[in-house]
C-alpha cells in the first residue's frame, strides 16, 4: 500500500473521530516527510529499520509506514477503518440528499490542511462542491485573511477548479460580525466571493438587546448568505453558554432577507440548540447544514447536523446545500 496514502487515511479517520490534534498532525507530518524522500531512500530505511532517525517520524508512524511498504494495509488503519464502518450519527436520509458543504476552512486561516486536501476529501465523500470559507482579517487568532490574501486565494481556487473539475470549490469567507453589525471585509470582495457566512466571534456575552440589533444588522446586509453558529455555544469540555438575543426577530429577518440559518455540525457546537432550531423551522427559515470543518476528516461530520435537522422536521427542500452548485449560486444571486 502507498505509505503516504496510508498515513493520510489514518489522519483522516483520527480527525473524523475527534482524536487530539497532535495525533493527526503526527501522521500528516509523516506523510509529508515520506513524500519528500529521494527515490529509493524509503525502502532503504525500511530495510535498515532507521525510519525513526528521520525528524518527525515516531514509533507509531514508522510502524504504519513499514507495514504499508512490506505487507499492505497498516494494522492501525485497519483498526480505525473497522471502527468507522457506520456513520457518525443518524440523519441518513437527509445526508444522502446533500451535495456540498457551505462552511469549511483550510490552512490559509485556522484549518490544518491545504485547500487541495480538503477538496480531495470532499470528493472522496461524494460531494459535488464545497464552499471554502476561511476567516476574515479581524479574527487574528485564526489567521484571518487580509483583503490581499483573500484575492490571492481566489486565484488559487480558480486554478484548482480547472484541475479538479467537475468538482467545484466555491469561493467564500466566514466573515466576522462586528460590534455594530457590520461585516469584516470590503464590500467589493464580499460581492466577488460566492458564499458569505456571517458569524459572531467576539463579545458573545453582549446584552440581549444589543446582540439582537447586531445580528439583525448583519442579516440585513445584502452580502450575508448564511448566519453562522448563531448562539456561539460550546457543549463539550468547559463549554460556553449561548449568546442571548431575540431569536424570533432574528429568524424572521433571515426569512425576510433570504439568509439561511446554519445548522453547525461540529460536535462541540451543535448550534443552534434544538429549541431554536425548531423555532427557526416554524418561522420558515431555510438552512445550511455545515461541518465548519478545519481538517479533511471533519468533512464527514454532516450527519451530526442532519440528525438534528430531521428531529426538528426539516426536509431537504429547506436545506440549501442539497442543491447543485449552479442552483445554489442562482438562489444566492436572486436575493441580492
Backbone bond lengths (Angstrom), bond angles and torsions (degrees), N, CA, C in turn:
res aa  C-N    CA-C-N  psi(-1)  N-CA   C-N-CA  omega(-1)  CA-C   N-CA-C  phi
1 X - - - 1.462 - - 1.520 108.94 -
2 X 1.334 116.78 141.77 1.457 120.93 177.21 1.529 109.30 -59.60
3 X 1.342 117.58 117.82 1.472 119.13 -175.58 1.527 113.42 -63.95
4 X 1.338 117.08 -33.67 1.465 119.06 178.93 1.524 110.39 -65.23
5 X 1.337 116.47 -44.71 1.464 120.61 177.71 1.523 111.06 -62.46
6 X 1.341 116.61 -40.42 1.466 120.50 179.74 1.526 111.23 -62.44
7 X 1.316 117.00 -44.69 1.464 121.12 -179.91 1.526 111.08 -63.77
8 X 1.338 116.43 -41.20 1.465 119.91 179.24 1.525 111.01 -66.94
9 X 1.323 118.06 -36.95 1.467 120.80 178.77 1.525 110.74 -67.09
10 X 1.325 116.03 -39.59 1.471 119.21 176.49 1.528 109.65 -60.57
11 X 1.331 116.44 -45.68 1.465 120.11 179.00 1.520 110.86 -60.21
12 X 1.333 117.00 -40.89 1.460 120.50 -179.15 1.526 111.62 -62.63
13 X 1.339 116.56 -45.29 1.460 119.50 -179.99 1.534 111.64 -67.24
14 X 1.329 116.82 -33.63 1.466 119.44 176.51 1.525 110.37 -65.96
15 X 1.330 116.67 -40.93 1.469 120.55 176.93 1.517 110.49 -63.28
16 X 1.305 116.51 -44.81 1.469 121.68 -178.27 1.520 111.54 -57.48
17 X 1.337 116.09 -38.35 1.458 119.65 -177.22 1.517 113.16 -90.67
18 X 1.344 117.06 4.31 1.459 120.69 175.57 1.512 114.61 74.80
19 X 1.326 117.80 27.11 1.462 120.86 178.40 1.531 110.28 -68.26
20 X 1.339 117.17 160.18 1.469 120.17 -178.18 1.531 112.29 -56.07
21 X 1.327 114.87 145.26 1.457 121.25 -175.97 1.524 112.40 -58.86
22 X 1.340 117.74 -34.33 1.456 119.27 -176.25 1.528 111.45 -63.64
23 X 1.325 117.30 -32.58 1.465 120.22 177.67 1.526 110.43 -67.59
24 X 1.317 115.25 -45.23 1.462 119.98 179.98 1.519 110.39 -61.04
25 X 1.325 116.10 -46.70 1.463 120.45 -177.66 1.523 111.28 -62.43
26 X 1.333 117.12 -35.39 1.463 120.41 -179.76 1.521 110.75 -60.23
27 X 1.335 117.31 -43.66 1.462 120.26 -178.52 1.525 111.83 -75.64
28 X 1.323 117.93 -36.05 1.467 119.21 177.06 1.535 110.85 -68.86
29 X 1.325 116.95 -38.53 1.453 119.96 177.45 1.524 110.24 -64.68
30 X 1.323 116.61 -41.97 1.462 120.25 178.69 1.526 110.76 -62.23
31 X 1.331 116.71 -39.22 1.469 120.13 178.47 1.523 110.51 -61.40
32 X 1.328 116.54 -41.96 1.466 120.45 179.95 1.528 110.99 -66.30
33 X 1.322 116.69 -39.31 1.469 120.75 179.57 1.525 110.69 -64.17
34 X 1.325 116.53 -46.54 1.465 120.79 -179.81 1.525 110.73 -62.95
35 X 1.323 116.07 -41.26 1.474 120.00 -179.00 1.521 112.04 -62.41
36 X 1.330 117.51 -27.69 1.469 121.47 -176.80 1.529 113.56 -92.57
37 X 1.329 118.62 -1.71 1.465 120.40 -178.69 1.528 110.76 -69.36
38 X 1.315 117.01 144.53 1.471 120.36 176.55 1.534 110.38 -62.99
39 X 1.298 118.11 154.73 1.468 121.25 179.33 1.532 111.23 -54.76
40 X 1.332 115.26 132.95 1.457 120.59 176.32 1.513 114.86 89.96
41 X 1.351 117.73 -21.47 1.467 118.81 -175.10 1.524 112.00 -69.84
42 X 1.336 117.22 -36.07 1.456 119.22 -178.85 1.532 110.80 -61.50
43 X 1.327 117.32 -49.89 1.464 120.56 179.66 1.526 110.74 -60.02
44 X 1.314 115.87 -39.38 1.469 120.20 179.85 1.531 110.70 -62.45
45 X 1.316 116.71 -44.22 1.461 120.08 -178.48 1.526 111.35 -70.81
46 X 1.339 116.99 -35.82 1.464 119.51 177.15 1.522 110.07 -62.26
47 X 1.310 117.62 -44.81 1.469 121.35 179.76 1.529 111.24 -64.24
48 X 1.327 116.06 -37.98 1.468 120.08 -177.24 1.524 112.93 -85.45
49 X 1.329 116.49 -11.05 1.463 119.78 -178.34 1.506 112.96 69.62
50 X 1.333 117.72 33.22 1.470 121.20 -176.52 1.532 113.41 -112.13
51 X 1.325 117.74 21.18 1.466 119.47 -179.72 1.523 112.00 -59.66
52 X 1.334 117.18 -39.03 1.471 119.83 -176.34 1.524 112.17 -70.23
53 X 1.325 117.43 -8.09 1.461 119.26 174.75 1.517 111.24 -75.04
54 X 1.338 116.41 -15.59 1.462 120.16 176.50 1.523 109.84 -78.38
55 X 1.324 118.74 129.79 1.470 120.53 177.17 1.526 110.66 -58.09
56 X 1.317 116.19 128.22 1.458 120.10 179.28 1.510 114.68 96.48
57 X 1.337 117.93 -4.43 1.462 121.36 176.44 1.520 108.43 -107.84
58 X 1.335 116.82 116.24 1.457 121.83 178.16 1.515 111.23 -103.99
59 X 1.330 115.74 -171.80 1.465 120.36 -176.39 1.529 111.67 -62.93
60 X 1.330 117.05 -44.77 1.469 120.17 -176.21 1.521 111.28 -67.19
61 X 1.331 116.34 -44.48 1.464 118.94 -179.70 1.527 110.52 -69.70
62 X 1.337 117.52 -37.08 1.464 120.61 178.23 1.520 110.68 -63.31
63 X 1.334 116.43 -40.38 1.463 119.87 179.27 1.520 111.22 -63.45
64 X 1.338 116.13 -42.03 1.467 120.07 179.90 1.527 110.65 -65.22
65 X 1.323 116.47 -41.04 1.465 120.55 179.41 1.528 110.19 -63.68
66 X 1.317 116.36 -46.50 1.466 121.07 -178.40 1.523 111.12 -60.75
67 X 1.323 116.50 -45.75 1.466 119.98 179.85 1.521 111.04 -63.60
68 X 1.336 117.14 -39.34 1.456 120.17 179.77 1.526 111.25 -64.72
69 X 1.343 115.98 -40.88 1.462 120.61 -177.95 1.526 111.86 -72.40
70 X 1.326 116.76 -38.05 1.469 119.60 -170.81 1.525 115.04 -101.47
71 X 1.338 116.94 -22.67 1.453 115.18 -172.35 1.505 117.99 -140.03
72 X 1.322 118.51 -6.74 1.454 119.02 -178.60 1.509 111.99 119.71
73 X 1.319 116.42 -138.17 1.460 120.09 -175.62 1.527 111.18 -72.35
74 X 1.337 118.53 128.38 1.468 120.93 178.24 1.529 111.31 -61.44
75 X 1.334 115.15 144.38 1.455 119.65 -179.62 1.516 112.78 -58.79
76 X 1.333 116.88 -36.05 1.469 121.00 179.72 1.528 110.01 -62.17
77 X 1.338 116.71 -42.07 1.455 120.72 178.75 1.523 111.01 -67.08
78 X 1.313 116.94 -40.69 1.467 120.77 178.15 1.518 110.91 -59.38
79 X 1.329 116.08 -44.46 1.461 121.04 179.77 1.529 111.13 -62.44
80 X 1.322 116.40 -43.64 1.461 120.18 179.30 1.523 110.96 -65.61
81 X 1.322 116.52 -40.86 1.462 121.18 -179.30 1.523 110.96 -63.59
82 X 1.321 116.35 -44.45 1.466 120.42 -179.50 1.521 111.25 -64.18
83 X 1.328 116.60 -32.91 1.459 120.23 -179.81 1.510 113.40 -81.09
84 X 1.331 117.08 -3.44 1.468 120.75 -176.99 1.509 112.50 -123.41
85 X 1.338 116.64 28.55 1.455 119.85 -177.78 1.520 111.92 -65.62
86 X 1.315 117.35 -38.49 1.458 120.97 -178.38 1.513 111.88 -93.56
87 X 1.334 117.61 168.86 1.465 120.93 176.80 1.516 110.97 -67.68
88 X 1.331 116.62 159.62 1.460 120.62 -179.13 1.522 111.82 -71.68
89 X 1.321 117.37 -17.44 1.469 121.50 -179.81 1.525 108.05 -158.45
90 X 1.337 115.98 -174.05 1.455 121.12 179.18 1.519 111.47 -81.70
91 X 1.348 115.72 -146.35 1.457 120.15 178.48 1.505 114.06 70.27
92 X 1.351 116.58 30.59 1.463 120.56 -172.97 1.529 112.34 -61.80
93 X 1.321 117.58 -39.88 1.464 119.93 -176.80 1.523 111.14 -64.64
94 X 1.316 116.79 -45.23 1.467 120.06 178.88 1.528 110.96 -69.37
95 X 1.317 116.34 -39.00 1.465 119.41 178.68 1.527 110.99 -59.03
96 X 1.313 117.08 -39.07 1.460 120.70 -179.07 1.520 112.11 -64.87
97 X 1.324 116.84 -21.67 1.469 120.86 -178.48 1.521 112.66 -86.34
98 X 1.324 117.65 -12.89 1.460 120.13 -175.34 1.519 110.97 -80.29
99 X 1.331 115.61 136.73 1.462 121.59 -177.81 1.529 112.37 -106.75
100 X 1.318 116.70 -15.30 1.455 119.02 -176.65 1.510 111.97 -164.67
101 X 1.312 115.42 -170.61 1.460 123.46 -174.50 1.524 107.17 -138.03
102 X 1.322 116.92 125.87 1.465 121.29 -173.98 1.525 114.66 -90.53
103 X 1.330 118.75 0.20 1.465 119.59 -172.76 1.531 108.98 -147.48
104 X 1.345 116.13 99.02 1.463 121.35 178.79 1.526 109.60 -140.20
105 X 1.332 114.56 158.05 1.469 120.73 -178.43 1.528 110.74 -128.19
106 X 1.314 115.44 152.23 1.463 121.58 177.33 1.525 109.29 -123.95
107 X 1.341 115.75 -176.76 1.464 119.08 179.10 1.525 112.70 -75.11
108 X 1.327 116.36 5.64 1.467 118.57 171.30 1.526 110.39 -73.09
109 X 1.332 118.08 -25.36 1.473 120.53 172.40 1.527 107.40 -121.41
110 X 1.327 119.06 -112.14 1.464 119.34 -175.69 1.518 113.50 -106.84
111 X 1.332 117.66 14.98 1.446 119.91 173.29 1.519 110.91 -77.39
112 X 1.324 116.60 170.10 1.450 120.10 -175.19 1.507 115.16 -105.09
113 X 1.334 118.53 -2.56 1.455 120.52 -173.78 1.526 111.73 -137.32
114 X 1.328 116.49 154.75 1.466 120.46 176.94 1.524 111.79 -63.11
115 X 1.319 115.58 160.69 1.465 121.40 -178.59 1.527 110.62 -57.55
116 X 1.325 116.94 -44.15 1.462 119.93 -178.54 1.530 111.32 -58.94
117 X 1.312 118.04 -43.72 1.466 120.54 -179.51 1.526 110.95 -63.65
118 X 1.315 116.89 -38.83 1.460 119.97 176.72 1.530 109.92 -63.21
119 X 1.325 116.28 -43.97 1.459 120.28 -179.09 1.523 111.19 -65.88
120 X 1.320 117.27 -42.37 1.467 120.28 179.94 1.521 111.35 -63.84
121 X 1.329 116.90 -36.68 1.470 119.81 176.29 1.521 110.60 -66.55
122 X 1.326 117.19 -39.61 1.464 121.05 177.93 1.528 110.55 -63.22
123 X 1.321 116.31 -41.23 1.462 120.47 177.56 1.518 110.42 -61.37
124 X 1.342 116.85 -43.47 1.463 121.26 -179.61 1.525 111.84 -62.52
125 X 1.323 116.99 -28.10 1.470 121.30 178.51 1.529 112.27 -83.30
126 X 1.317 117.21 -4.35 1.452 120.59 178.87 1.507 114.52 93.06
127 X 1.332 117.86 10.35 1.458 120.08 177.92 1.520 110.32 -69.99
128 X 1.314 115.46 149.80 1.462 121.24 173.77 1.530 110.79 -93.45
129 X 1.321 116.36 -24.64 1.456 121.60 -177.61 1.519 109.88 -158.64
130 X 1.320 116.28 164.23 1.465 121.57 169.95 1.521 107.72 -148.37
131 X 1.307 115.52 146.63 1.463 120.62 175.57 1.525 108.63 -95.65
132 X 1.316 116.48 126.81 1.454 122.25 177.26 1.519 108.15 -90.91
133 X 1.327 116.75 114.25 1.472 120.68 -171.79 1.522 110.33 -128.26
134 X 1.319 116.39 67.21 1.462 119.55 177.14 1.526 110.27 -69.44
135 X 1.327 115.44 163.62 1.462 121.67 -171.47 1.528 112.70 -71.31
136 X 1.340 114.36 159.25 1.460 122.29 179.00 1.533 110.54 -87.83
137 X 1.341 118.41 167.11 1.470 121.58 -166.99 1.518 116.30 -61.86
138 X 1.333 117.98 -30.59 1.461 119.27 -176.01 1.521 112.22 -63.54
139 X 1.330 117.39 -28.86 1.457 121.17 -177.51 1.532 108.78 -84.08
140 X 1.328 115.02 74.84 1.461 120.70 -174.84 1.526 111.68 -64.91
141 X 1.329 117.69 -32.91 1.461 120.26 -179.54 1.525 110.94 -62.97
142 X 1.327 116.51 -22.84 1.469 121.29 179.18 1.529 111.57 -104.08
143 X 1.347 116.51 15.88 1.464 120.89 179.19 1.522 111.38 56.13
144 X 1.327 115.91 45.10 1.454 121.45 -178.04 1.513 112.85 -56.01
145 X 1.331 116.00 147.96 1.458 121.91 -173.55 1.532 111.89 -81.51
146 X 1.320 115.58 125.68 1.458 120.61 170.37 1.525 108.14 -68.06
147 X 1.317 116.80 168.60 1.463 120.29 177.86 1.529 110.74 -58.30
148 X 1.325 117.00 -40.53 1.466 121.19 -179.46 1.522 111.05 -64.26
149 X 1.356 117.15 -44.39 1.466 120.11 -179.30 1.527 110.73 -68.21
150 X 1.323 117.51 -36.64 1.458 119.55 178.35 1.533 110.46 -64.85
151 X 1.330 116.87 -40.93 1.473 119.16 177.73 1.529 110.50 -60.70
152 X 1.332 116.68 -39.69 1.461 120.02 178.39 1.532 110.01 -66.38
153 X 1.310 116.39 -39.02 1.459 119.18 179.06 1.524 111.37 -62.55
154 X 1.315 116.99 -37.78 1.464 120.49 178.30 1.530 110.30 -60.22
155 X 1.321 117.52 -36.84 1.464 121.44 177.83 1.526 110.96 -67.75
156 X 1.335 116.04 -41.66 1.462 120.51 179.26 1.523 110.64 -63.47
157 X 1.330 116.51 -43.55 1.467 120.70 179.38 1.529 110.59 -62.37
158 X 1.311 117.01 -40.76 1.469 120.08 179.06 1.528 110.56 -59.96
159 X 1.330 116.98 -40.87 1.463 120.95 178.64 1.523 111.27 -66.45
160 X 1.326 116.88 -43.08 1.457 120.78 -179.76 1.523 111.72 -65.45
161 X 1.313 116.58 -34.69 1.464 119.12 -179.34 1.531 111.86 -65.35
162 X 1.310 116.67 -29.62 1.460 119.92 175.17 1.531 109.31 -68.72
163 X 1.326 116.17 -42.52 1.467 121.33 -176.26 1.528 112.46 -73.68
164 X 1.322 117.55 -33.69 1.469 121.19 -172.22 1.524 113.72 -100.02
165 X 1.325 117.85 0.17 1.469 121.13 -178.81 1.532 110.20 -52.70
166 X 1.356 116.80 141.76 1.467 128.06 13.32 1.536 114.46 -86.21
167 X 1.336 117.60 -3.62 1.466 118.92 175.14 1.528 108.80 -60.32
168 X 1.335 115.96 144.04 1.459 120.42 -175.66 1.528 110.84 -127.85
169 X 1.317 115.28 127.22 1.465 121.14 170.63 1.520 106.96 -93.62
170 X 1.321 116.57 114.69 1.460 120.27 175.39 1.520 108.86 -80.17
171 X 1.320 117.32 137.26 1.456 119.89 176.19 1.529 108.99 -75.12
172 X 1.321 115.20 151.59 1.459 117.35 -178.36 1.506 112.64 -173.26
173 X 1.310 114.79 -173.68 1.456 121.99 179.85 1.526 108.52 -159.90
174 X 1.338 115.95 141.80 1.464 119.47 164.39 1.524 105.03 -96.65
175 X 1.309 114.47 102.93 1.460 120.34 -172.08 1.523 109.57 -95.40
176 X 1.321 114.98 135.50 1.460 121.11 178.55 1.524 110.40 -67.78
177 X 1.330 116.23 134.97 1.465 120.78 170.14 1.528 107.36 -84.86
178 X 1.303 116.74 113.87 1.460 121.69 -177.00 1.529 110.57 -71.86
179 X 1.314 116.53 171.98 1.467 120.53 -174.30 1.528 112.19 -61.39
180 X 1.326 116.96 -30.02 1.463 119.57 179.69 1.529 112.47 -92.71
181 X 1.333 116.96 5.85 1.457 120.85 179.66 1.516 113.85 91.93
182 X 1.339 116.80 -4.33 1.456 119.84 176.57 1.524 111.10 -70.01
183 X 1.327 116.27 167.20 1.458 121.79 -178.98 1.528 109.70 -107.75
184 X 1.323 115.57 139.52 1.460 123.00 -170.75 1.531 112.99 -84.21
185 X 1.318 116.70 58.77 1.461 121.98 172.24 1.524 107.56 -170.41
186 X 1.312 116.68 161.27 1.463 119.90 -177.56 1.525 110.60 -69.49
187 X 1.325 116.07 148.53 1.462 120.23 177.23 1.528 110.85 -58.43
188 X 1.312 116.41 -36.15 1.465 120.70 -178.96 1.528 111.17 -59.73
189 X 1.332 116.87 -47.13 1.463 119.78 -178.98 1.519 111.97 -73.65
190 X 1.322 117.31 -36.75 1.463 119.65 177.72 1.522 110.64 -62.69
191 X 1.318 116.42 -32.13 1.460 119.95 177.84 1.519 112.02 -75.33
192 X 1.330 116.55 -22.66 1.459 120.52 -176.29 1.523 113.04 -84.04
193 X 1.354 117.98 -32.79 1.467 119.62 -177.69 1.523 110.29 -78.14
194 X 1.335 115.51 161.14 1.463 120.77 -176.57 1.524 113.13 -78.82
195 X 1.341 117.37 -41.65 1.461 121.53 -171.78 1.531 109.63 -132.74
196 X 1.334 116.27 128.58 1.466 121.68 176.97 1.524 108.93 -117.31
197 X 1.334 114.99 115.20 1.463 121.44 172.77 1.521 106.56 -99.48
198 X 1.317 117.74 120.39 1.468 121.95 -179.15 1.521 109.36 -104.37
199 X 1.338 116.46 124.03 1.466 120.94 -174.40 1.525 110.92 -136.00
200 X 1.325 114.97 148.64 1.470 121.64 172.88 1.524 108.35 -88.66
201 X 1.333 116.76 126.22 1.460 120.86 177.79 1.527 112.89 -123.17
202 X 1.317 118.06 -5.69 1.458 121.05 -175.14 1.531 110.17 -133.33
203 X 1.337 114.98 157.68 1.460 120.97 179.28 1.531 110.97 48.19
204 X 1.325 115.33 50.62 1.464 120.32 -176.45 1.525 112.78 -68.41
205 X 1.327 117.40 -18.37 1.463 120.91 179.81 1.525 111.58 -97.61
206 X 1.295 117.12 20.70 1.459 122.53 177.05 1.526 109.77 -55.58
207 X 1.350 119.11 143.93 1.472 120.77 178.36 1.522 111.67 -54.12
208 X 1.318 115.77 149.93 1.465 122.32 -172.22 1.533 112.85 -53.81
209 X 1.329 117.24 -48.24 1.465 119.75 -176.83 1.527 111.25 -63.01
210 X 1.327 116.50 -41.73 1.463 120.00 -179.47 1.529 111.22 -69.27
211 X 1.328 117.36 -40.59 1.462 120.19 178.46 1.526 110.79 -64.95
212 X 1.321 116.05 -38.81 1.464 119.86 178.27 1.522 110.56 -61.03
213 X 1.331 117.01 -47.32 1.466 120.81 179.54 1.529 111.20 -63.35
214 X 1.315 115.74 -40.11 1.468 121.06 178.41 1.530 110.92 -59.39
215 X 1.337 116.16 -46.27 1.460 120.37 -177.91 1.524 111.87 -72.11
216 X 1.325 116.99 -37.43 1.471 120.38 178.10 1.526 111.00 -62.68
217 X 1.325 116.24 -39.64 1.460 120.16 179.09 1.524 110.66 -64.06
218 X 1.333 116.02 -41.93 1.463 120.01 179.60 1.524 111.69 -66.49
219 X 1.324 117.05 -42.49 1.464 121.38 -179.75 1.530 110.61 -63.26
220 X 1.330 116.45 -35.87 1.469 120.59 -178.92 1.527 112.68 -74.87
221 X 1.319 117.09 -13.79 1.464 120.20 179.32 1.525 109.18 -66.48
222 X 1.317 119.11 126.51 1.470 120.95 -176.01 1.523 114.06 -62.96
223 X 1.319 118.38 -15.52 1.469 120.66 178.69 1.525 112.78 -83.24
224 X 1.333 118.14 -17.43 1.461 120.90 -176.25 1.524 110.29 -76.99
225 X 1.339 115.86 123.80 1.462 121.34 178.31 1.530 112.19 -104.58
226 X 1.338 116.17 -34.88 1.462 121.66 -175.70 1.525 108.62 -137.82
227 X 1.335 116.80 135.87 1.461 122.04 173.16 1.526 107.52 -91.86
228 X 1.343 115.75 109.97 1.460 120.52 -174.66 1.516 113.66 -80.60
229 X 1.345 115.30 148.99 1.482 125.85 177.66 1.545 112.42 13.06
230 X 1.319 115.32 76.67 1.470 121.59 -162.53 1.524 115.56 -65.27
231 X 1.321 120.24 -27.20 1.468 119.24 -179.35 1.516 112.62 -96.04
232 X 1.345 117.51 -15.60 1.456 120.94 -179.33 1.511 114.47 69.65
233 X 1.322 117.98 11.39 1.462 120.11 -175.20 1.531 111.79 -71.44
234 X 1.343 115.36 156.63 1.456 123.00 168.34 1.523 106.94 -125.85
235 X 1.325 116.92 135.40 1.465 120.45 -172.54 1.517 112.72 -114.07
236 X 1.333 118.52 3.49 1.459 121.16 177.84 1.524 109.70 -121.48
237 X 1.326 115.73 166.83 1.458 120.12 -179.60 1.519 111.15 61.40
238 X 1.307 116.02 -135.61 1.468 121.20 178.36 1.516 111.30 -71.34
239 X 1.342 116.16 -19.29 1.459 120.55 177.05 1.518 113.31 72.40
240 X 1.314 115.00 173.43 1.460 122.06 175.82 1.517 107.22 -153.54
241 X 1.316 118.35 130.33 1.465 120.00 -177.77 1.516 112.57 -68.95
242 X 1.304 115.46 162.78 1.460 121.30 178.60 1.529 111.08 -69.69
243 X 1.311 115.85 145.80 1.459 119.79 166.69 1.526 107.86 -67.19
244 X 1.322 116.68 150.46 1.464 120.28 178.77 1.523 109.61 -105.42
245 X 1.322 115.92 130.71 1.459 122.56 178.70 1.526 107.97 -158.42
246 X 1.320 116.48 164.76 1.451 121.45 178.56 1.534 107.55 -78.04
247 X 1.326 115.46 91.76 1.460 120.69 -173.40 1.521 111.92 -62.02
248 X 1.324 117.52 -37.50 1.464 120.03 -179.04 1.529 110.58 -61.86
249 X 1.333 116.49 -42.74 1.464 120.25 179.83 1.530 111.42 -67.80
250 X 1.317 116.64 -42.27 1.464 120.59 -178.44 1.525 110.54 -66.33
251 X 1.336 117.26 -43.46 1.466 119.50 -179.55 1.531 111.23 -69.33
252 X 1.321 116.38 -34.87 1.466 119.33 176.29 1.527 110.18 -64.01
253 X 1.329 116.85 -37.61 1.459 120.83 177.01 1.533 110.51 -66.27
254 X 1.317 116.71 -36.67 1.466 119.92 177.11 1.531 110.43 -60.85
255 X 1.321 116.55 -41.37 1.468 120.14 176.50 1.521 110.25 -64.34
256 X 1.323 116.47 -45.21 1.474 120.81 -177.67 1.518 112.14 -60.83
257 X 1.337 117.37 -41.80 1.457 120.86 -174.24 1.530 113.42 -98.98
258 X 1.327 116.68 2.76 1.463 119.87 177.63 1.512 114.60 71.49
259 X 1.335 116.57 29.87 1.462 122.27 179.72 1.526 109.36 -94.59
260 X 1.315 117.15 128.75 1.465 120.73 179.08 1.527 110.31 -78.79
261 X 1.319 116.38 144.00 1.459 122.44 174.48 1.527 107.85 -90.73
262 X 1.308 115.91 125.98 1.464 118.68 -179.82 1.522 111.38 -75.03
263 X 1.334 115.24 136.41 1.460 122.26 166.27 1.521 104.74 -103.20
264 X 1.316 115.83 98.88 1.457 121.53 -173.59 1.524 109.61 -80.18
265 X 1.334 116.02 123.64 1.464 121.52 -172.43 1.521 114.30 -92.03
266 X 1.306 118.42 -2.98 1.466 118.95 179.25 1.525 109.17 -58.44
267 X 1.331 118.97 131.01 1.472 120.74 -176.60 1.514 113.93 -58.70
268 X 1.343 117.15 -28.79 1.464 118.27 179.99 1.525 112.76 -84.44
269 X 1.320 117.34 -7.97 1.464 120.98 178.87 1.530 112.05 -107.94
270 X 1.336 117.27 -62.19 1.467 122.00 -175.31 1.528 109.19 42.62
271 X 1.306 114.83 58.08 1.460 123.54 -171.08 1.529 109.20 -115.88
272 X 1.332 119.96 133.25 1.467 127.60 4.25 1.532 112.67 -80.56
273 X 1.332 116.26 162.32 1.462 119.66 174.98 1.526 110.23 -63.88
274 X 1.320 117.06 162.27 1.468 121.67 -171.95 1.523 113.23 -57.98
275 X 1.318 118.44 -36.70 1.467 119.06 -177.42 1.521 110.39 -65.32
276 X 1.336 117.30 -37.85 1.457 120.66 178.59 1.524 111.11 -77.91
277 X 1.311 116.45 -32.41 1.461 120.18 176.22 1.525 110.33 -63.96
278 X 1.321 115.62 -42.03 1.462 120.14 177.19 1.526 111.31 -65.13
279 X 1.330 116.62 -39.38 1.467 120.89 178.38 1.526 110.22 -63.35
280 X 1.322 117.00 -45.28 1.462 120.37 179.35 1.527 110.79 -61.65
281 X 1.325 116.40 -37.75 1.459 119.75 178.46 1.523 110.96 -66.30
282 X 1.328 116.62 -41.79 1.467 121.12 179.87 1.526 111.10 -64.38
283 X 1.319 117.05 -36.91 1.461 121.41 -178.17 1.532 111.06 -72.62
284 X 1.337 116.56 -23.53 1.463 119.85 176.50 1.510 115.86 109.77
285 X 1.318 117.06 20.08 1.461 120.59 -178.03 1.524 112.71 -68.67
286 X 1.312 114.52 153.76 1.458 122.56 163.67 1.529 107.25 -91.41
287 X 1.333 116.22 160.01 1.469 120.12 -173.87 1.523 111.17 -133.17
288 X 1.335 114.76 157.34 1.465 122.50 169.62 1.523 106.39 -126.48
289 X 1.315 116.86 115.37 1.466 120.61 177.27 1.521 106.77 -88.74
290 X 1.319 116.76 109.97 1.467 122.32 -171.69 1.520 111.60 -123.18
291 X 1.340 115.56 154.96 1.460 119.46 176.44 1.519 112.84 -90.25
292 X 1.350 117.69 -24.80 1.471 119.34 -171.43 1.530 108.11 55.00
293 X 1.335 115.78 38.02 1.466 121.34 -173.55 1.522 111.28 -67.67
294 X 1.339 114.76 136.21 1.454 121.79 174.93 1.529 110.80 -113.49
295 X 1.329 116.81 7.13 1.458 122.65 -179.87 1.523 107.95 -159.63
296 X 1.329 118.06 154.72 1.467 120.20 -175.36 1.523 115.24 -54.70
297 X 1.327 117.49 -44.08 1.455 119.50 -178.01 1.513 113.88 -64.11
298 X 1.329 116.31 -24.28 1.458 120.38 -179.04 1.525 112.59 -74.16
299 X 1.323 117.17 -14.02 1.466 120.32 176.06 1.527 111.69 -64.04
300 X 1.321 116.65 -15.15 1.464 121.19 179.47 1.526 111.75 -91.96
301 X 1.323 117.28 15.52 1.465 121.06 179.28 1.530 113.28 -89.80
302 X 1.322 118.45 1.16 1.464 120.41 -179.23 1.528 113.73 -53.46
303 X 1.344 120.34 -36.37 1.469 118.54 -179.87 1.526 114.83 -57.59
304 X 1.337 117.87 -27.32 1.464 118.97 177.35 1.527 110.50 -60.95
305 X 1.314 116.32 -42.90 1.459 119.78 178.16 1.512 112.26 -73.92
306 X 1.335 116.98 -37.80 1.471 120.96 -179.64 1.521 111.12 -63.09
307 X 1.313 116.29 -40.90 1.461 120.41 179.99 1.525 110.89 -59.73
308 X 1.330 116.56 -44.89 1.457 120.78 -177.73 1.524 110.76 -71.38
309 X 1.335 116.44 -35.67 1.468 119.60 177.43 1.525 110.71 -63.71
310 X 1.328 117.42 -45.16 1.464 120.75 179.24 1.523 111.25 -63.08
311 X 1.338 116.85 -37.70 1.460 120.12 178.31 1.527 111.75 -62.54
312 X 1.325 115.91 -27.05 1.470 121.02 -179.42 1.529 112.07 -98.98
313 X 1.316 116.90 11.96 1.466 120.75 174.31 1.510 115.12 75.44
314 X 1.323 117.42 24.44 1.463 121.29 -178.87 1.528 109.16 -94.44
315 X 1.320 116.49 121.00 1.457 121.49 -179.86 1.509 112.47 -96.39
316 X 1.335 115.28 170.13 1.462 120.90 -176.79 1.525 112.87 -61.31
317 X 1.337 117.39 -26.69 1.463 120.24 -178.83 1.522 112.66 -65.79
318 X 1.333 116.59 -15.81 1.467 120.47 179.60 1.521 112.44 -106.74
319 X 1.328 116.81 8.74 1.466 121.60 -177.62 1.528 108.87 -112.61
320 X 1.312 117.25 114.92 1.460 120.34 -170.74 1.520 113.45 -67.69
321 X 1.338 118.12 -25.38 1.460 117.66 178.53 1.524 113.35 -86.80
322 X 1.345 116.40 15.42 1.461 120.45 165.83 1.525 110.16 -89.08
323 X 1.344 116.59 -2.39 1.462 121.83 -177.14 1.531 111.04 -92.12
324 X 1.316 115.96 158.99 1.458 119.61 169.49 1.520 108.37 -65.68
325 X 1.311 116.22 162.57 1.463 119.90 178.65 1.524 111.05 -59.99
326 X 1.332 116.26 -41.47 1.467 119.38 179.39 1.521 111.73 -61.96
327 X 1.330 116.49 -44.56 1.465 120.23 -179.64 1.525 110.71 -66.82
328 X 1.329 116.81 -39.01 1.458 120.21 177.91 1.524 110.47 -61.38
329 X 1.315 117.11 -48.10 1.462 121.02 -178.40 1.520 111.97 -66.58
330 X 1.330 116.65 -35.37 1.466 120.49 176.86 1.517 110.32 -64.76
331 X 1.342 115.90 -41.97 1.465 120.07 178.32 1.510 112.48 -64.45
332 X 1.330 116.32 -40.42 1.461 120.21 178.07 1.529 110.70 -64.83
333 X 1.326 116.52 -43.30 1.465 120.33 -178.95 1.528 112.17 -65.73
334 X 1.337 115.92 -33.04 1.472 119.47 -175.02 1.518 113.07 -70.73
335 X 1.319 117.82 -20.14 1.457 120.07 -177.83 1.528 112.58 -97.42
336 X 1.315 117.42 4.56 1.479 120.27 -178.24 1.519 111.06 -107.20
